[in-house]
Amino acid sequence: MSDIEIPSIDVRTLAPAERHPKIFGVLTSLIPRGVMHVTSDHDPRPLHYQIESRYPEEFDWQYLEQGPDLWRVEIQRAQSSGCDCCCGH
């Protein structure tokens, strides 16, 4: 088992205007093969489309829970993509 904590954002606790900026802030800082979790009270499919349009083939998307009241997804940066931070990956 890994000691690395997976970043997790529960958008149910955020104002709507803060949700996508916060998610993209974490998303773009992930190292290759790094993952994050997003929890929502609705299917976050629009977020998936937005990620795919901004970063085609850079992230994998997997549903961990699919409603009806709770939705959880795992988003993983592809091995071949670099992150937007200063770590050099």
N, C-alpha and C positions, 0 to 999 in steps of 0.2 A: 504494500500500500504506500502511496506517495504522500509526502508531507506538504506538498504544494497545495495551497488553498485555491480553489476555483473561484474567480470573481463571479458574483451573483447579483443581479439587479432585479428587484421586485418592483415592477412599474406601478403596481397597485398603490404604492406608498408615495408616488411622485405626481406632481402636477403634470397634466398632459403636455405642456410646452417643454418640460424638462426631460421627458422620457427618451426620445430619440437622440438628443445631444449627449445625454449621459451614456446611453448604450454605445453610440459611435465612438465616444471618448475611450471607453474600455476596449471596444472591438479593435480599433486601430492600433492600440498599444500591445495587443497579443503577439507573442513570438510565434514563429512557425510551429504548428501542432498544438499551440496553446488553445485553451477552451474557456468559455464563459457560459453562464446560465442566465436565462431571462424567464421571469415568472410574470404571468398576466392573468386577467380575469376574462380574456377573450382570445381568440385565435390571432396570433401576431403575424399572420400572413402578409399584411402590408409591409411590415418591417423586413420580412424575408425578401420581398420584391425590391425594396429599396436597397438592401445590401447587395443583391444580385446585380442591380443596375449600376451601382457605384463601384463595386469591386467584383466584376465577373470572374467566377471560378476561383476566387481567393478564399472563400469560406464555405464550410460544410454545415448543414443545418439538420438537426435531428430532434424530433419531438420526443420528450421524456414523459409528458402527460398531455392528453388531448381532451380537456374539458369534461363535462360542459361548464363547470364553474372555475376550474383551475387549468391553466395551460403552462407548461414548462418546456423550454427548448434549450438544447445545447448547441452552441455555435463554436466551430473549430476553424482556426486559420489553417489553410493548406500548407503542407510542408514546403512547397516551392515558392511561397510568397514571402516577401519581406515585411517586417512591421514598420510602422511609421514613427517609432521612437528612436532614441539615439544609441541603442545597444549594438548596432552593427549587423543585425540579422537581415 
